[in-house]
Amino acid sequence: MQVSPSKELSPYIKHYLFLDNNETTIQKLRLFSDGNTGIVFSLKSNLISDINNNKAAHYFPDSFLYGQLNGFKDIYYKDEITLIIVVFQPNGIHQLLGISANEFQDSIISIDDIFNKKGLILHEKLSEQNNNHSRIELLNLFFRVLIAEKPVSNQLIINSSLDFIIANKGQFSLAKLVDYTGYTERHLERKFKECIGLNPKKFGNVIRLHHFLKLIKDKSEDTNLTTICYEAGFSDQSHLIKEFKKHTGITPKEYLYTSGKLTNNLIKTFL
């Protein structure tokens, strides 16, 4: 289930996701980039970061922030799970924390390292609730208090750049972005790394990949992927496959036919 935050939080938070699974054999999820960072609250059981001989070798923190991903991260579980994922806007975590988003790149950070004791208390309160409506109220309250404590930052350059890249579905040149914004390439690179955690080109590649995913959604097995890959801005099918595997670890056909799509950037794969 996907739920929007309260209106005043929308510049910071894209949506909340609620996922439940009752399977008790070892399962594997794969998290890959969608251009956003997020926080995962695991309310019933610990998520596993590494499996060795079919046994848990290492665990994720109970709740954690994940930064912008250059590739993908595998997540395992062997008991019933209830997950809440706070998906931030591309520049949301930078606005909330005032810390360069580049510092979180490819990182998994325990929530208490981000929000101190307040984060642990929020996790505990979320675990005590038995319905998502109450959990949404807790999340909205937590983040409303957080933004009230932060000075408002000027996001004009970043917001206009994001609008341009998303409107062009990730198909753009840095020269065109420079012309559109009026800022130098060097300045844009610095602002993107600070506010988003990826440079403009890498962020654009993620947007293009997810445009491709939208185009192939609900397609049949006889769908001509070559035609769609051109439509999404890839030079040819080998270019598509290379970029796709870099971000997800699997091919487009494997994504279509042998994985379970849970959210935009979270799939269920075979062990």
Secondary structure, 3 states (H helix, E strand, C coil): CEECCCHHHCCCEEEEEEEEECCCCCEEEEEECCCCCEEEEECCCCCEEEEECCEEEEECCCEEEECCCCCEEEEEECCCEEEEEEEECCCHHHHHHCCCHHHHCCCEEEHHHHHCHHHHHHHHHHHHCCCHHHHHHHHHHHHHHHHHCCCCCCCHHHHHHHHHHHHCCCCCCHHHHHHHHCCCHHHHHHHHHHHCCCCHHHHHHHHHHHHHHHHHCCCCCCCCHHHHHHHCCCCCHHHHHHHHHHHHCCCHHHHHHCCEEEECCEEEECC
